[in-house]
Amino acid sequence: MLPAPNYESRDRRFGASERTCTDARARRSADVKFGTRRRFRGSTFPERKHDRVPAFQRFDLDGESDLPVVTDQEMKRRWAAFHGDMRRMSGKWWQRVLGQLLGEDTLRYRVARRLGRPLLQFLRRLRASQHNEPTKATAQFAGAPLADGDSEVFPINYSPKTSIRFINLASYEVSTEDVTTVVIDEQQAASVAIDAANQALAATTASWIFLCDTTSSDEARATALLALFNHATIEDDVVFADETGPNIFAPIFKFSSVPPHTLLSYNLVGRPALLRVATLRKIRGFDSDAGWAFEHDAYLRLREADAIFRHVNLVLPAARPDISFERRHVDADTCRVTEKALARRGWPGSVKPGRVPGLSSWKLDAPSPQPSIDVIIPTRDRIDLVRNCIEALENKTTYQNWDVILLDNDSIEPESLEYFANSKYRVVPCPGPFNYAKIVNRGVEHSKADFVVTLNNDTILMTPDWLERMVSLAALPDVGVVGACLLDQYGRREHEGIVISPYPQHFRTDSNYPHLDQYSRSTRDVAAVTGAVQMARREFWNSLGGMDERLAVTMNDVDLCLRAQSDTRYVIYTPDVQLIHHVSSSRGTLDPLEDRNRFIRRWDIFGTFKDPFFPEALLLLGETMFYLPR
């Protein structure tokens, strides 16, 4: 087992404040408070508010100032710990050896870094020059066939024996007499299983129903039940855990929240699960018409009823059998329950099977009449990029009510000036030192459109109905920002949302998440999306004050997304909109440490921050994903 990272976040719970739901809390005891501990069924459990989208806590608002939450010395320690963990856990052998020889913040480390940086930069340029391949991104479009990943181990350090070590049955001093076990047999007709579950629900006098699989042993069921029940609180309605799945070496990892848009895509709760009887009865139990997606349907309706979900960060047995992940068994039923959920919300759209079994690919109809959209493109010269970007928009975009605003940051080349002078689009001068946030904010100020899209000048559109797909999501009342899938110039996935575990990084299934599953291919809620392609309602953008111009170069897009979620909105990533992104071709690799440190202080990164939309048990260091429950 690999050593644990030594920065603070390995041991600390998600410290952000969480939104409240008065209807759900009214059902519970008035004296329950977040952070207290109460006796329940023979053991103590931490009480918490429910897991609605977190209003991420800021640490820089005391006196409306930027007083740091940590000292400069502490900031250096956190960075050193993070980079040390990356070298130790995911670096190459020579990086680990050099790291041990040089230390993390020593004089010899600083000297070696200063002398070695020019050599490393030269080697990177040399390697990049050898990749003059033609663009292959079209081969990566959503309809391309996918490789079979059933035999892979994910993450690389996971093993069933390792996961068992985290299940401490000796500490579970609870009685499970107040639980009725419902065993699901998926070899029989779905109607039979649903009727049996509903009969058990109607007849039981217990407080909880425990859903598990018939193929599991009595010992496995007892283990899962004890682990779940030990973590249940008097506030919870559903308690669930990670599960083994069809490949025991690549389990199904889940996250601390149950966000509504991800839940539309697939059954992210699964089994084993504890469901509160009273709450399940309020939604009239399981739907007999839902087929083998009846549990997914129940979780969707429970989520709509403001039920409180709790995730247990353990891989537990007695979960769903292999057959429940087969297309012929679950796809049609999954699409049907997603269609019903969209209808209940009043969201017109269509649903079809996704790219992996049990996944719904849902597409909403664009608002009618079409709202106006301004595509905001910053640039300084590089008209070659701008021309390619705009030509792709003009040739492929099927949406009608859109326009472009070009933001000129002190372009000086004659070709650029001529292009701006003859452009049919608005050109807004943005003079001064490069400040991406300030430039984009100026562009939004000149927009009168209903929605705005920030778009890098080094992108090339691939999806013709991109604006229809994005605005249909951005127009939802609970959505703040929408992002898309970016492929680099060689066809590799460069951005599929941003995860913060423990530091903001682009999620990429072609590199740091080399695993095909429902999560990676779903339309889902995420912590953030890149500003290279970012859509928001203009009025909502303005209500946030736009991007923080003190984050001049980097982290301004992630910061905007986190602040957007502090205003009761979600950030959504859609894999169905794809663009080619010629990474760092317009501004190079500007990456000021000042911006990053301001962002870290603001959101207490490496400290209490925890991404509620990424599996709790996974840790991303460099290009490698690790299993590390914490």
LUMMI-268336 format. One record per residue (C-alpha): residue number from 1; residue in three letters; y, x, z. Coordinates in Angstrom, 3 decimals, padded with zeros to 6 digits. Layout:
<atoms>
NUM,Ala,Y,X,Z
...
</atoms>
This chain:
<atoms>
1,Met,000.000,000.000,000.000
2,Leu,003.422,001.356,-000.955
3,Pro,006.012,002.141,001.702
4,Ala,008.581,-000.520,002.469
5,Pro,012.210,-000.035,001.470
6,Asn,014.381,000.941,004.396
7,Tyr,017.572,-000.965,003.647
8,Glu,018.394,-003.902,005.832
9,Ser,017.239,-006.686,003.551
10,Arg,013.533,-005.892,003.990
11,Asp,013.468,-007.557,007.399
12,Arg,016.304,-010.033,007.426
13,Arg,016.274,-013.656,006.441
14,Phe,018.650,-015.117,003.845
15,Gly,021.934,-015.121,005.699
16,Ala,023.974,-017.354,003.440
17,Ser,025.042,-020.721,004.715
18,Glu,023.199,-023.647,003.168
19,Arg,024.433,-026.993,001.982
20,Thr,023.677,-030.018,004.016
21,Cys,022.378,-033.407,003.034
22,Thr,023.527,-036.091,005.427
23,Asp,020.808,-038.543,004.422
24,Ala,018.055,-036.034,005.102
25,Arg,019.580,-034.752,008.318
26,Ala,020.102,-038.279,009.658
27,Arg,016.355,-038.704,009.679
28,Arg,015.960,-035.759,011.993
29,Ser,016.743,-035.179,015.614
30,Ala,020.474,-034.757,016.233
31,Asp,019.999,-031.685,018.379
32,Val,018.277,-029.599,015.716
33,Lys,020.543,-026.723,014.686
34,Phe,020.129,-023.859,012.264
35,Gly,018.998,-020.729,014.038
36,Thr,017.562,-022.382,017.157
37,Arg,013.883,-022.383,018.054
38,Arg,012.012,-025.388,019.336
39,Arg,008.524,-026.095,020.604
40,Phe,006.463,-028.072,018.069
41,Arg,002.764,-028.822,018.194
42,Gly,001.961,-025.981,020.517
43,Ser,004.000,-023.194,018.895
44,Thr,007.586,-022.161,018.250
45,Phe,009.177,-022.337,014.854
46,Pro,012.601,-021.344,013.546
47,Glu,014.587,-024.436,012.684
48,Arg,016.657,-024.416,009.516
49,Lys,018.652,-026.655,007.296
50,His,016.949,-027.666,004.112
51,Asp,016.795,-025.600,000.980
52,Arg,019.400,-027.171,-001.267
53,Val,021.238,-024.803,-003.550
54,Pro,022.860,-022.273,-001.232
55,Ala,026.579,-022.041,-000.806
56,Phe,026.489,-018.272,-000.804
57,Gln,028.388,-016.893,002.155
58,Arg,031.302,-014.592,001.463
59,Phe,032.134,-011.771,003.830
60,Asp,035.640,-010.968,002.595
61,Leu,037.600,-014.067,003.541
62,Asp,038.723,-013.231,007.083
63,Gly,042.471,-013.691,006.959
64,Glu,042.156,-014.175,003.177
65,Ser,041.906,-010.411,002.811
66,Asp,039.462,-007.889,001.416
67,Leu,038.596,-006.259,004.721
68,Pro,035.181,-004.663,004.134
69,Val,032.143,-006.068,005.860
70,Val,030.762,-002.526,006.051
71,Thr,032.377,000.882,006.351
72,Asp,032.449,003.397,003.517
73,Gln,029.843,005.418,005.376
74,Glu,027.565,002.394,005.650
75,Met,028.081,001.673,001.958
76,Lys,026.961,005.188,001.067
77,Arg,023.929,004.769,003.304
78,Arg,022.933,001.533,001.575
79,Trp,023.280,003.059,-001.878
80,Ala,021.316,006.137,-000.819
81,Ala,018.551,003.975,000.618
82,Phe,018.369,001.857,-002.544
83,His,018.251,004.832,-004.915
84,Gly,015.776,006.581,-002.648
85,Asp,013.487,003.559,-002.729
86,Met,013.721,003.415,-006.514
87,Arg,012.711,007.040,-006.854
88,Arg,009.983,006.800,-004.244
89,Met,008.420,003.566,-005.451
90,Ser,009.147,003.357,-009.173
91,Gly,010.294,006.784,-010.328
92,Lys,008.288,009.309,-012.265
93,Trp,006.405,012.037,-010.404
94,Trp,009.112,014.634,-011.021
95,Gln,011.777,012.239,-009.732
96,Arg,009.840,011.719,-006.515
97,Val,009.377,015.483,-006.062
98,Leu,013.041,016.262,-006.746
99,Gly,014.109,013.430,-004.454
100,Gln,012.156,014.928,-001.573
101,Leu,013.525,018.422,-002.270
102,Leu,017.165,017.424,-002.698
103,Gly,017.479,014.618,-000.143
104,Glu,019.690,011.556,-000.549
105,Asp,023.209,012.599,000.473
106,Thr,023.108,016.368,000.797
107,Leu,025.251,019.124,-000.703
108,Arg,022.358,020.332,-002.856
109,Tyr,021.863,016.774,-004.163
110,Arg,025.532,016.477,-005.163
111,Val,025.505,019.895,-006.850
112,Ala,022.307,019.096,-008.760
113,Arg,023.732,015.724,-009.817
114,Arg,026.954,017.298,-011.118
115,Leu,025.124,020.064,-013.018
116,Gly,022.293,017.884,-014.289
117,Arg,024.287,014.866,-015.477
118,Pro,025.475,016.438,-018.795
119,Leu,021.879,017.374,-019.633
120,Leu,020.594,013.882,-018.872
121,Gln,023.364,012.285,-020.953
122,Phe,022.486,014.554,-023.879
123,Leu,018.799,013.671,-023.637
124,Arg,019.612,009.924,-023.547
125,Arg,021.816,010.239,-026.663
126,Leu,019.086,012.210,-028.411
127,Arg,016.476,009.590,-027.562
128,Ala,018.780,006.769,-028.686
129,Ser,019.423,008.503,-032.026
130,Gln,015.676,008.474,-032.703
131,His,015.561,004.657,-032.521
132,Asn,017.360,003.842,-035.733
133,Glu,015.035,000.961,-036.398
134,Pro,016.008,-002.151,-038.373
135,Thr,016.720,-005.223,-036.299
136,Lys,013.462,-006.898,-035.324
137,Ala,014.872,-009.591,-033.085
138,Thr,013.967,-012.421,-035.448
139,Ala,010.305,-011.733,-034.709
140,Gln,010.982,-012.478,-031.057
141,Phe,012.271,-016.010,-031.615
142,Ala,010.925,-018.749,-029.359
143,Gly,008.213,-019.769,-031.835
144,Ala,006.602,-016.340,-031.978
145,Pro,003.016,-016.075,-030.670
146,Leu,002.557,-014.716,-027.168
147,Ala,000.146,-012.086,-025.973
148,Asp,-002.675,-013.058,-023.646
149,Gly,-001.883,-011.702,-020.190
150,Asp,-004.818,-013.094,-018.224
151,Ser,-006.333,-009.699,-017.454
152,Glu,-003.234,-007.943,-016.147
153,Val,-002.435,-007.094,-012.559
154,Phe,000.982,-008.274,-011.457
155,Pro,002.847,-006.837,-009.729
156,Ile,001.374,-003.364,-010.089
157,Asn,000.705,-002.838,-006.370
158,Tyr,-000.800,-006.288,-005.697
159,Ser,-004.375,-006.837,-004.591
160,Pro,-006.040,-009.798,-002.852
161,Lys,-006.927,-007.535,000.068
162,Thr,-003.278,-006.581,000.491
163,Ser,-002.136,-010.198,000.607
164,Ile,-004.737,-011.120,003.242
165,Arg,-003.215,-008.598,005.645
166,Phe,-000.084,-010.719,005.898
167,Ile,-002.033,-013.787,007.100
168,Asn,-002.152,-013.431,010.875
169,Leu,-004.408,-016.273,011.992
170,Ala,-004.577,-014.909,015.533
171,Ser,-000.899,-015.743,016.022
172,Tyr,-001.218,-019.353,014.828
173,Glu,-001.455,-021.229,018.104
174,Val,-001.267,-024.698,016.611
175,Ser,-003.399,-027.802,016.641
176,Thr,-003.996,-029.452,013.267
177,Glu,-005.189,-032.778,014.666
178,Asp,-002.061,-034.483,013.322
179,Val,-003.049,-033.727,009.718
180,Thr,-005.193,-035.692,007.276
181,Thr,-006.839,-033.502,004.635
182,Val,-006.966,-034.839,001.071
183,Val,-009.350,-032.920,-001.158
184,Ile,-008.521,-033.116,-004.876
185,Asp,-011.435,-033.001,-007.330
186,Glu,-010.072,-032.349,-010.819
187,Gln,-013.467,-032.710,-012.469
188,Gln,-013.342,-036.470,-012.033
189,Ala,-010.926,-038.939,-013.624
190,Ala,-007.329,-038.560,-012.525
191,Ser,-007.125,-042.234,-011.571
192,Val,-009.985,-041.790,-009.109
193,Ala,-008.317,-038.811,-007.421
194,Ile,-004.945,-040.587,-007.242
195,Asp,-006.490,-043.756,-005.765
196,Ala,-008.312,-041.712,-003.139
197,Ala,-005.075,-039.877,-002.208
198,Asn,-003.146,-043.147,-001.935
199,Gln,-005.877,-044.742,000.171
200,Ala,-005.786,-041.787,002.549
201,Leu,-001.996,-042.082,002.708
202,Ala,-002.160,-045.785,003.529
203,Ala,-004.889,-045.438,006.162
204,Thr,-003.822,-042.324,008.043
205,Thr,-002.148,-042.375,011.426
206,Ala,-001.356,-038.653,011.178
207,Ser,002.084,-037.215,010.460
208,Trp,000.986,-034.966,007.623
209,Ile,-001.260,-034.972,004.558
210,Phe,-002.776,-031.676,003.469
211,Leu,-003.520,-031.339,-000.256
212,Cys,-006.178,-028.817,-001.237
213,Asp,-008.831,-028.199,-003.884
214,Thr,-012.434,-029.400,-003.675
215,Thr,-013.821,-026.069,-004.913
216,Ser,-012.414,-024.214,-001.904
217,Ser,-014.536,-023.461,001.144
218,Asp,-014.016,-024.974,004.576
219,Glu,-012.844,-021.571,005.795
220,Ala,-010.267,-021.277,003.000
221,Arg,-008.921,-024.755,003.726
222,Ala,-008.682,-024.029,007.433
223,Thr,-006.836,-020.770,006.751
224,Ala,-004.323,-022.408,004.411
225,Leu,-003.764,-025.366,006.723
226,Leu,-003.160,-023.195,009.785
227,Ala,-000.739,-020.943,007.919
228,Leu,001.254,-023.859,006.514
229,Phe,001.291,-025.870,009.715
230,Asn,002.356,-022.854,011.736
231,His,005.535,-022.624,009.642
232,Ala,006.330,-026.359,009.572
233,Thr,009.336,-027.673,011.447
234,Ile,010.388,-031.162,012.463
235,Glu,012.913,-031.138,009.587
236,Asp,010.471,-030.377,006.790
237,Asp,008.976,-032.882,004.364
238,Val,006.954,-030.496,002.182
239,Val,005.547,-027.121,003.206
240,Phe,004.008,-025.006,000.447
241,Ala,002.961,-021.439,-000.240
242,Asp,002.178,-018.962,-003.006
243,Glu,-001.242,-019.476,-004.543
244,Thr,-003.936,-017.400,-006.164
245,Gly,-003.920,-019.147,-009.545
246,Pro,-006.510,-018.581,-012.284
247,Asn,-006.128,-014.791,-012.040
248,Ile,-006.545,-013.523,-008.473
249,Phe,-004.844,-010.245,-009.431
250,Ala,-001.704,-012.025,-010.635
251,Pro,-000.975,-014.842,-008.174
252,Ile,001.636,-017.563,-008.579
253,Phe,004.663,-016.449,-006.600
254,Lys,007.270,-019.020,-005.582
255,Phe,010.757,-018.955,-004.129
256,Ser,012.488,-020.241,-001.036
257,Ser,014.196,-023.174,-002.760
258,Val,012.983,-026.003,-004.999
259,Pro,015.864,-026.261,-007.489
260,Pro,015.955,-029.479,-009.524
261,His,016.166,-028.087,-013.056
262,Thr,013.339,-025.595,-012.574
263,Leu,011.227,-028.382,-011.092
264,Leu,011.758,-030.388,-014.281
265,Ser,010.150,-027.534,-016.203
266,Tyr,006.965,-027.138,-014.163
267,Asn,005.266,-027.865,-010.869
268,Leu,006.663,-024.972,-008.879
269,Val,005.411,-026.389,-005.542
270,Gly,001.710,-026.674,-006.392
271,Arg,-000.949,-026.266,-003.720
272,Pro,-001.848,-025.789,-000.952
273,Ala,000.793,-028.125,000.427
274,Leu,001.596,-030.167,003.500
275,Leu,003.430,-033.456,002.882
276,Arg,005.019,-035.563,005.587
277,Val,003.365,-038.987,005.548
278,Ala,006.496,-040.995,006.375
279,Thr,008.505,-039.385,003.583
280,Leu,005.695,-039.775,001.057
281,Arg,005.396,-043.461,001.954
282,Lys,009.123,-043.952,001.363
283,Ile,008.664,-042.979,-002.278
284,Arg,005.579,-045.250,-002.450
285,Gly,003.018,-042.482,-002.610
286,Phe,001.498,-041.056,-005.767
287,Asp,002.025,-042.665,-009.183
288,Ser,-001.266,-043.864,-010.673
289,Asp,000.183,-043.439,-014.199
290,Ala,001.070,-039.758,-013.746
291,Gly,-002.421,-038.428,-014.527
292,Trp,-003.136,-034.885,-013.454
293,Ala,000.586,-034.274,-013.017
294,Phe,000.699,-036.763,-010.114
295,Glu,001.613,-034.054,-007.614
296,His,004.369,-032.750,-009.882
297,Asp,005.652,-036.310,-010.222
298,Ala,005.633,-036.761,-006.437
299,Tyr,007.579,-033.535,-005.903
300,Leu,010.169,-034.607,-008.471
301,Arg,010.655,-037.954,-006.738
302,Leu,010.718,-036.306,-003.312
303,Arg,013.386,-033.908,-004.560
304,Glu,015.417,-036.860,-005.816
305,Ala,015.029,-038.474,-002.379
306,Asp,016.526,-035.372,-000.702
307,Ala,013.262,-034.273,000.831
308,Ile,013.287,-030.927,002.601
309,Phe,010.996,-028.248,001.157
310,Arg,009.894,-025.117,002.989
311,His,008.243,-022.178,001.285
312,Val,005.753,-020.037,003.214
313,Asn,005.842,-016.489,001.872
314,Leu,002.074,-015.976,001.817
315,Val,-000.598,-016.114,-000.895
316,Leu,-002.944,-018.782,000.456
317,Pro,-006.337,-020.078,-000.709
318,Ala,-007.428,-023.704,-001.335
319,Ala,-004.890,-024.006,-004.153
320,Arg,-005.180,-025.481,-007.638
321,Pro,-008.371,-024.738,-009.621
322,Asp,-008.454,-022.992,-012.991
323,Ile,-008.750,-026.270,-014.896
324,Ser,-005.294,-027.369,-013.716
325,Phe,-003.786,-024.564,-015.818
326,Glu,-005.479,-025.641,-019.059
327,Arg,-003.398,-027.324,-021.756
328,Arg,-005.829,-030.147,-022.489
329,His,-005.917,-031.010,-018.799
330,Val,-002.251,-030.996,-017.825
331,Asp,000.217,-030.669,-020.719
332,Ala,000.477,-034.312,-021.817
333,Asp,000.766,-035.570,-018.226
334,Thr,003.367,-032.926,-017.357
335,Cys,005.546,-033.909,-020.311
336,Arg,005.251,-037.567,-019.358
337,Val,006.389,-037.085,-015.759
338,Thr,009.285,-034.891,-016.943
339,Glu,010.320,-037.644,-019.369
340,Lys,010.283,-040.160,-016.514
341,Ala,012.357,-037.833,-014.334
342,Leu,014.961,-037.438,-017.079
343,Ala,015.072,-041.216,-017.512
344,Arg,015.606,-041.754,-013.776
345,Arg,018.559,-039.384,-013.914
346,Gly,019.974,-041.078,-016.984
347,Trp,019.718,-037.872,-019.027
348,Pro,018.681,-038.738,-022.610
349,Gly,016.579,-036.082,-024.247
350,Ser,013.155,-035.054,-025.485
351,Val,010.203,-033.223,-023.942
352,Lys,007.390,-031.233,-025.520
353,Pro,004.765,-028.816,-024.168
354,Gly,006.140,-025.404,-023.305
355,Arg,004.924,-021.993,-024.324
356,Val,002.385,-021.774,-021.515
357,Pro,000.116,-024.521,-020.099
358,Gly,001.708,-026.877,-017.583
359,Leu,005.234,-026.085,-018.750
360,Ser,007.612,-028.725,-020.109
361,Ser,010.169,-027.710,-022.708
362,Trp,012.902,-030.283,-022.187
363,Lys,015.959,-030.634,-024.361
364,Leu,018.877,-032.912,-023.524
365,Asp,020.963,-034.724,-026.090
366,Ala,024.450,-033.308,-026.510
367,Pro,027.246,-035.538,-025.208
368,Ser,028.662,-038.019,-027.693
369,Pro,031.348,-037.867,-028.917
370,Gln,031.105,-034.106,-029.050
371,Pro,033.335,-032.370,-026.483
372,Ser,035.512,-029.557,-027.783
373,Ile,034.314,-025.982,-027.204
374,Asp,036.264,-022.733,-027.478
375,Val,034.286,-019.530,-028.041
376,Ile,036.254,-016.702,-026.435
377,Ile,035.602,-013.224,-027.879
378,Pro,037.318,-010.149,-026.362
379,Thr,037.634,-006.983,-028.442
380,Arg,039.517,-003.742,-028.895
381,Asp,039.154,-002.764,-032.537
382,Arg,035.434,-002.731,-033.545
383,Ile,036.170,-005.295,-036.243
384,Asp,032.763,-004.463,-037.738
385,Leu,031.200,-006.079,-034.668
386,Val,033.669,-008.967,-034.584
387,Arg,033.097,-009.749,-038.258
388,Asn,029.296,-009.838,-037.860
389,Cys,029.591,-011.955,-034.719
390,Ile,031.893,-014.562,-036.273
391,Glu,030.021,-014.692,-039.583
392,Ala,026.826,-015.548,-037.695
393,Leu,028.681,-018.295,-035.816
394,Glu,030.105,-019.732,-039.008
395,Asn,026.870,-019.559,-040.999
396,Lys,024.467,-020.833,-038.341
397,Thr,026.280,-023.069,-035.859
398,Thr,025.395,-026.732,-036.416
399,Tyr,027.830,-028.073,-033.799
400,Gln,031.032,-029.448,-035.285
401,Asn,033.725,-029.447,-032.607
402,Trp,034.171,-025.749,-031.865
403,Asp,036.755,-023.027,-032.354
404,Val,037.214,-019.308,-031.675
405,Ile,039.835,-017.491,-029.614
406,Leu,040.010,-013.740,-030.282
407,Leu,041.343,-011.631,-027.422
408,Asp,042.954,-008.422,-028.674
409,Asn,043.033,-005.673,-026.058
410,Asp,045.437,-003.176,-027.706
411,Ser,043.640,-002.709,-031.018
412,Ile,045.297,000.013,-033.118
413,Glu,043.147,000.488,-036.221
414,Pro,044.775,-000.805,-039.436
415,Glu,041.615,-002.723,-040.349
416,Ser,041.765,-004.536,-037.006
417,Leu,045.418,-005.461,-037.357
418,Glu,044.841,-006.749,-040.877
419,Tyr,041.857,-008.796,-039.755
420,Phe,043.842,-010.417,-036.946
421,Ala,046.782,-011.127,-039.229
422,Asn,044.572,-012.959,-041.741
423,Ser,042.174,-014.641,-039.300
424,Lys,042.045,-018.428,-039.301
425,Tyr,041.337,-018.263,-035.573
426,Arg,043.790,-017.882,-032.725
427,Val,044.449,-014.287,-031.675
428,Val,045.720,-013.794,-028.132
429,Pro,047.245,-010.386,-027.295
430,Cys,045.830,-008.947,-024.044
431,Pro,047.640,-005.627,-023.578
432,Gly,046.997,-003.115,-020.838
433,Pro,044.091,-001.110,-019.408
434,Phe,040.646,-002.603,-019.992
435,Asn,040.022,-005.362,-017.460
436,Tyr,037.339,-007.699,-018.749
437,Ala,037.983,-010.365,-016.117
438,Lys,041.725,-010.423,-016.799
439,Ile,041.228,-010.532,-020.577
440,Val,038.765,-013.429,-020.389
441,Asn,040.966,-015.337,-017.952
442,Arg,043.877,-014.998,-020.370
443,Gly,041.708,-016.433,-023.115
444,Val,040.740,-019.437,-020.987
445,Glu,044.430,-019.991,-020.176
446,His,045.093,-020.405,-023.909
447,Ser,042.250,-022.887,-024.318
448,Lys,042.648,-026.652,-024.267
449,Ala,038.971,-027.317,-024.982
450,Asp,036.608,-029.237,-022.732
451,Phe,034.227,-026.269,-022.470
452,Val,034.598,-022.520,-022.918
453,Val,032.031,-019.895,-023.908
454,Thr,032.553,-016.213,-023.170
455,Leu,030.895,-014.249,-025.952
456,Asn,030.642,-010.492,-026.418
457,Asn,031.817,-009.190,-029.769
458,Asp,028.525,-007.266,-030.141
459,Thr,026.328,-010.389,-030.250
460,Ile,024.752,-012.099,-033.257
461,Leu,023.704,-015.727,-033.047
462,Met,020.092,-016.648,-033.815
463,Thr,019.816,-020.284,-032.652
464,Pro,021.711,-022.734,-034.904
465,Asp,021.931,-025.566,-032.337
466,Trp,023.006,-023.221,-029.543
467,Leu,026.134,-025.149,-028.614
468,Glu,024.286,-028.486,-028.540
469,Arg,021.692,-027.037,-026.195
470,Met,024.144,-025.263,-023.909
471,Val,026.747,-028.020,-023.645
472,Ser,024.060,-030.613,-022.885
473,Leu,023.276,-028.589,-019.752
474,Ala,026.837,-027.548,-018.889
475,Ala,027.938,-031.203,-019.032
476,Leu,025.542,-032.199,-016.232
477,Pro,027.415,-033.088,-013.026
478,Asp,025.465,-030.573,-010.919
479,Val,025.744,-027.588,-013.291
480,Gly,028.487,-024.969,-013.175
481,Val,027.481,-022.218,-015.614
482,Val,024.875,-021.939,-018.392
483,Gly,023.468,-018.741,-019.881
484,Ala,021.152,-017.801,-022.742
485,Cys,018.468,-015.306,-023.771
486,Leu,019.697,-012.019,-025.205
487,Leu,017.585,-009.656,-027.276
488,Asp,018.617,-006.070,-027.900
489,Gln,018.991,-004.652,-031.396
490,Tyr,015.304,-003.735,-031.470
491,Gly,014.053,-007.198,-030.570
492,Arg,013.312,-006.507,-026.900
493,Arg,014.382,-009.063,-024.320
494,Glu,017.519,-007.718,-022.650
495,His,018.614,-010.699,-020.536
496,Glu,016.698,-013.739,-019.276
497,Gly,018.852,-014.485,-016.286
498,Ile,019.957,-012.230,-013.425
499,Val,017.930,-011.762,-010.255
500,Ile,019.240,-010.228,-007.030
501,Ser,016.249,-008.604,-005.375
502,Pro,017.787,-006.632,-003.763
503,Tyr,020.487,-005.764,-006.339
504,Pro,021.669,-007.740,-009.416
505,Gln,019.547,-006.832,-012.425
506,His,018.750,-008.473,-015.737
507,Phe,015.385,-010.209,-015.692
508,Arg,013.423,-008.982,-018.752
509,Thr,009.889,-010.006,-019.614
510,Asp,009.608,-007.110,-022.052
511,Ser,010.097,-004.542,-019.301
512,Asn,010.628,-005.286,-015.598
513,Tyr,008.629,-008.561,-015.541
514,Pro,005.763,-007.859,-017.965
515,His,003.942,-011.051,-017.072
516,Leu,003.588,-014.313,-018.938
517,Asp,003.822,-017.341,-016.650
518,Gln,005.554,-020.689,-016.236
519,Tyr,008.480,-019.138,-014.379
520,Ser,009.330,-016.550,-017.009
521,Arg,009.319,-019.022,-019.914
522,Ser,011.033,-021.968,-018.236
523,Thr,014.492,-023.471,-018.374
524,Arg,015.412,-022.667,-014.801
525,Asp,018.020,-022.313,-012.101
526,Val,019.068,-018.704,-011.502
527,Ala,021.437,-016.776,-009.263
528,Ala,023.544,-015.660,-012.226
529,Val,023.734,-015.156,-015.979
530,Thr,025.507,-012.451,-017.929
531,Gly,029.070,-012.973,-019.116
532,Ala,027.985,-011.784,-022.569
533,Val,027.093,-015.457,-023.216
534,Gln,028.334,-017.830,-020.540
535,Met,029.368,-021.479,-020.879
536,Ala,031.316,-023.532,-018.344
537,Arg,033.491,-026.608,-018.244
538,Arg,037.071,-025.344,-018.596
539,Glu,038.412,-027.423,-015.710
540,Phe,035.618,-026.157,-013.475
541,Trp,036.352,-022.555,-014.502
542,Asn,039.995,-023.058,-013.579
543,Ser,039.072,-024.659,-010.252
544,Leu,037.294,-021.424,-009.357
545,Gly,040.328,-019.359,-010.285
546,Gly,038.369,-017.830,-013.158
547,Met,036.879,-014.377,-012.921
548,Asp,038.078,-012.119,-010.118
549,Glu,040.386,-009.637,-011.825
550,Arg,039.814,-007.133,-009.024
551,Leu,036.305,-006.782,-010.474
552,Ala,037.801,-005.323,-013.607
553,Val,034.731,-004.114,-015.509
554,Thr,031.454,-005.074,-013.883
555,Met,029.982,-007.734,-011.576
556,Asn,032.755,-010.196,-012.455
557,Asp,030.264,-012.438,-014.272
558,Val,027.732,-012.384,-011.414
559,Asp,030.498,-012.988,-008.882
560,Leu,031.720,-015.993,-010.880
561,Cys,028.224,-017.487,-010.850
562,Leu,027.835,-017.046,-007.102
563,Arg,031.236,-018.609,-006.474
564,Ala,030.345,-021.459,-008.847
565,Gln,027.339,-022.279,-006.690
566,Ser,029.541,-022.354,-003.632
567,Asp,031.076,-025.447,-005.219
568,Thr,027.817,-027.463,-005.191
569,Arg,026.812,-026.477,-008.708
570,Tyr,023.798,-024.725,-010.185
571,Val,023.622,-021.929,-012.741
572,Ile,021.036,-022.538,-015.477
573,Tyr,019.322,-020.134,-017.852
574,Thr,017.840,-021.550,-021.053
575,Pro,015.311,-019.529,-023.082
576,Asp,015.848,-021.823,-026.079
577,Val,019.179,-020.215,-027.056
578,Gln,018.826,-016.669,-028.317
579,Leu,021.271,-014.064,-029.547
580,Ile,020.989,-010.422,-030.513
581,His,023.054,-008.177,-028.252
582,His,023.888,-004.652,-029.382
583,Val,024.016,-003.370,-025.827
584,Ser,027.092,-001.335,-024.810
585,Ser,028.139,-000.851,-028.424
586,Ser,031.724,-002.029,-027.939
587,Arg,032.771,-000.551,-024.578
588,Gly,030.091,002.020,-023.929
589,Thr,028.740,002.341,-020.391
590,Leu,031.768,001.691,-018.186
591,Asp,030.439,001.040,-014.704
592,Pro,032.992,001.749,-011.954
593,Leu,031.571,002.141,-008.481
594,Glu,034.669,000.469,-007.018
595,Asp,033.707,-002.841,-008.655
596,Arg,030.154,-002.614,-007.434
597,Asn,031.153,-001.791,-003.878
598,Arg,033.617,-004.685,-003.754
599,Phe,030.848,-007.002,-004.957
600,Ile,028.353,-005.633,-002.408
601,Arg,030.802,-006.075,000.443
602,Arg,031.725,-009.585,-000.651
603,Trp,028.146,-010.900,-000.753
604,Asp,026.496,-008.462,001.703
605,Ile,024.090,-007.108,-000.911
606,Phe,021.316,-004.944,000.604
607,Gly,022.019,-006.846,003.819
608,Thr,021.611,-010.562,004.415
609,Phe,021.778,-011.760,000.806
610,Lys,018.609,-013.296,-000.571
611,Asp,018.111,-014.773,-004.035
612,Pro,016.772,-018.331,-003.529
613,Phe,015.694,-018.650,-007.177
614,Phe,013.420,-015.601,-007.365
615,Pro,010.004,-015.192,-005.694
616,Glu,010.432,-014.118,-002.107
617,Ala,007.476,-011.730,-002.241
618,Leu,008.774,-009.702,-005.199
619,Leu,011.075,-006.699,-005.153
620,Leu,012.650,-005.235,-008.299
621,Leu,013.320,-001.505,-008.198
622,Gly,014.430,000.033,-011.454
623,Glu,012.075,-001.221,-014.141
624,Thr,009.212,-002.033,-011.786
625,Met,008.323,-005.149,-009.845
626,Phe,006.597,-004.741,-006.473
627,Tyr,004.785,-007.049,-004.082
628,Leu,006.443,-006.826,-000.687
629,Pro,006.600,-009.967,001.495
630,Arg,009.585,-009.630,003.813
</atoms>
